[in-house]
Amino acid sequence: MAAKIRKGDKVVVLTGRDKGRSGEVIEVRPTEGRALVRGVNIVKRHQRQTQTQQGGIISKEAPIQLSNLAVADPKDGKPSRVGFQVLDDGRKVRIAKRSGERIDG
């Protein structure tokens, strides 16, 4: 099945602590069904000092479940479901169901 959420997409969080916040997808983990979103689901981690990295408490993004994310509509930025459309030249593109706009080229 084709991926509905991909790296680089602008997404909106639907549920949880960060509900309503939006950000760009940094990484998608399809086997886990999770994604990393920039600026969303920030957690604090205790980091041991190494030769290259300073130790201390660092903040980083934790993976968030794909079912809790929705692609932001290119027209108004509100959450939208994703559909697929086959163009005349045979390419399959993603469209936002909310407005009918194409998400990717």
GIBEL-V529337 format. One record per pair of residues at least 24 apart in sequence whose C-alpha atoms are under 6 Angstrom apart, sorted by the first residue. I is the first residue (numbers start at 0). J is the second residue. Records with the same first field share a line. If there is no record, write none. Layout:
BEGIN
I = J  J
END
This chain:
BEGIN
9 = 71
10 = 69  70  71
11 = 68  69  71  78
12 = 67  68
13 = 67  68
14 = 67
32 = 65
33 = 62  63  64  65
34 = 62  63
35 = 62
END
